[in-house]
Amino acid sequence: MSELDPIQALISSGRKDEAARQLARLLSASPENLDAWFLMAEVIDDPARKADCYRQVLKINPDNPQALAQLGNPPIGTPPPPQSITSPAPISTPSGEDFPPIEDVSVTKNTEPLAGQAPAPEKSKGSVEDYLFANGEALALGKESVPAYLREIQAVPLAPPPPEPSRGSLFDAIDSKKTPAPPVTPPIPPGSYRDDTPPPPPPWYKKPAFRVILTLLILACFGAAIFGGARIMAANTPPTATLQPSLTVEFLPTRTPQDTWTPLPSLTPRPSLTPIPNQGSLRVALLQVNQISIWLAGASSPVTSGANLPMLLSPNGDLVIFTRVGDLWSVGVGDKKETQLMDVDAINALQPVDSPDPRVPLQLGWLPSSTDLLFSTGFNPVEGGPVRPANDLNKIDLATGNVTRLLQDGEGGVFYPSPDGNLIALSSPDSISLVEPSGENLREVFAFDPILTPDLSAYYPSLVWTDDSSAVLLLLPPRDAASDTVATTSIWRLPVDGSDPQRLTEVFTNGGPVVISPDQTRLLYQLNIDPESGAGELHAARIDGSGDTILQNAAPAFLVGWALNSRDYTFRTLQDNIILVGTLDQTSTVPLSTSEMRYDPAFSPEWINSSQYLIQTIDGVFLGYAGSPADLIAKGSPGTIFYDFALKPVTGQ
């Protein structure tokens, strides 16, 4: 997901002011982001500032056709005229993907150049950084510099100061206020024989103090008349006998609660959710506004800046892999030492193609029990849009720095290393394959018709390895779930020894999700019964389809997934959008957190152990135990913060 995706969403929803503030913060940190400058030109209304944005694009890329078209193709190097520019037509911007587009800019790197590599060229004196961070204003931008209006956009308007209290009398305060001008009466239309305009009030009535005194006098007269009349009527009325009150007491019936009210679940964790002994220290890598930080023991500290997605934390929590303007980097968590693993040229040289779109890292992963980093690539469209997967596979030995091209474009897919590290499963839009970590013995083990999706994008089925690495479990949804309402999702077992695939079971979900338990023994699935909301009843069954049980059917719900113990499961409610935790053999549930959390349906909890989890919400990333309060470890809206975590083993284990 690109860092511009949430800003695109704000623009689509009409919240341009908030989008401009987020763009201003992003451009202050990453002033060479072409797409951000185009978006800023789209959301601001001032023509002069729009022109500044397009001129900034030309300072980064002098041949950019879109910016030249908006500025009327001015000669390169010619200062722009001071007059305002008419608002340009909307410019197509990237639709967003998991990784930001690659800018052809040089980035300051806090590392020494590699052997045989020329040192980075010095920045020219008219660069973006000069006018973004210097005290003076850039002459090339006209009368107003970018820093000035970026700070203005980021600033929150202050509330007006309260008026000072008057030190005079009440009538002085009333008289001192400016009397508003009376409304202008319309002229008498032609042919009118009567003037309905009321006469103006006398001059003494214009004083507010006199109006207050007159009002008090009128109220006093009315009060005296009413009080005097009541006394006269009381004097002329004969007394009447009064009845003594009865001693009988009537008890009202006790109100009983309505049947629709149900008792709240217990807020204390159940025995099945008690924390297991921590076998290591939790480390969380956080990426916010191009800066990577490490959260450890309740506090976070910065590690490096200028980082982009994808990001990956090593299994022992000592190393973070990330991209920086198309390069592939690593940084140590403890020593903060940065190492460039591959630059842009080396990544694009993996397999030359006849396309202007640059090749960028797409998926990162670790080969178990080794120092090998696996990664695939994709093509980032220059014209904007999602990254197109190349369906390749590559490996870097971090101990030696050697890079191996395992599979060429089109031979791979989404990769899943086996638990023992001896094989790599590959999911592609029409087949499942296996390959050895050396890139040898590539073989197809299952073929199927491509799955149709609403947006016509390629669908990659999910795979799950068995614990003993003897087989891969495949979840294959219906080919056309939108049209075929009776189609089923099938679960297959694909042995690695070359024997025939086994279809374990089929479940009818009416388009709902299916999830395999972590121990590969059970299924959770949602049978959709509410077409408008997409909610339904929750079912659990064994991996072979037997023992199907309805877990939740009192109200439609949304299935979230399994906990690591393969016994607890999570789901969202339709009414109040909270996440609850249930157990297969129990009917009661507990909330995921007793803290007030605004859940985002796009994110689900990631379990660290049987009861501890991480989850991203509308407000940021929370860490907590099921059924207990949660702690906010990183504040930020979805799309502006990303994370990965690992348990660093305790010394001596």
PyMOL commands that set and color helices and strands:
alter all, ss='L'
color gray80, all
select helices_A, chain A and resi 5-12+16-29+34-43+47-60+65-70+128-133+139-141+146-154+170-176+203-206+208-236+271-273+344-348
alter helices_A, ss='H'
color red, helices_A
select strands_A, chain A and resi 280-288+291-296+299-305+308-313+319-324+327-332+338-342+359-366+372-379+388-389+393-397+403-407+414-417+424-427+431-435+443-447+463-465+471-476+489-495+502-507+514-516+522-530+535-542+549-562+568-573+579-583+589-591+606-607+612-616+620-625+630-635+641-649
alter strands_A, ss='S'
color yellow, strands_A
deselect
rebuild
show_as cartoon
